[in-house]
Amino acid sequence: MNQYIVHAAEQLPTLLKAFRKEAGLTQVEAALRLGITQQTLSALERNAQKVSAERLLQLLSLLGVEMVLQKKSAKQVPDPALEAPAW
């Protein structure tokens, strides 16, 4: 099982399209199964960072993909007090 760590919403479009293709589905087929138009699915794939969590989970389920949330260890979480000010 491959795992993909997503750090930014901008990574989602590429992953969703790849998962759909790996599942052997065209946009039309996936859209029909989700009850949406092909145009809506196309927009969802291009702008996945703007989609609702509910719609994203529906699409992931259709594609046979599960989302796993994992808390970073204390070593991996940056301490905001140690970060340089943004100004």
N, C-alpha and C positions, 0 to 999 in steps of 0.2 A: 504494500500500500504506500503510495507516494503522499508526502505531506508538503504543503505549500504554505510558507509563512507569509502572511500579508501584513505589511507595515503601513501601507497607504492605499486609500480608496482607488487611486489611479491604476493599481495593479489588477483590479477586478475585471475590467473589460476583456483583457487578453486571456485571463484564466477562464472566464465564463464561456467565451467563444471556443476555446480549446476543449473544455469539458463537454460542450454540446457536440462538437465534431467527434470527440472520442466516443460519445454515446451513440453516434451514427444518426444524429438528428439534423435535419435542415432547420432553418429558422421557421419555416412554415409549419413543419411537423411539431416542433416544440411549442410554437405559439398556439396551435390548435389544442394541444394537450393542456395548456395553461388557461385556455379560454380567452385569449387575447389575439390581436391582429399581428401579422408578421412585422408591420411597421412599428408597433409598440415593442415587440421583442427586440427588433433592431436598435431602437432608441435605448432600450434597457441595457443591451450589451455595450453600446457606445458610452452610455452615461450611468454605469452601474453604481457609481458613488452617490447618485441622487435617488436611487430606488428605495422603497420602504423595506424595512427588515422582513416584513411578512412576505412581500413579493420575492425578495432575494431567497428566502428559505424555501418558498414554493419551487422556484427555479432549481435550486440546488438539489432538492428532493427528486424532482423530475430527472435530473442529470445523474442521479445516483451518487451525489456528493454530500458529505456531511460536514457541518461546521463544528470545529472543536475550539473552545476558548480555553486558553491556558494562561494562568497567571505567571508572570516573569518572576524569577527568584529575586531576592533582595539585592543580589550582586548586579543584576541586569537592569534594575529600575534606577534611573538617574536621580540623584538628589537635587531638587530644584534649588536648594540653598547653595550648592556648589557651582551652579551654572552661571555663566557671565550674563549680565543684564543685556537685554535686547537693544538698548539705546546706545 
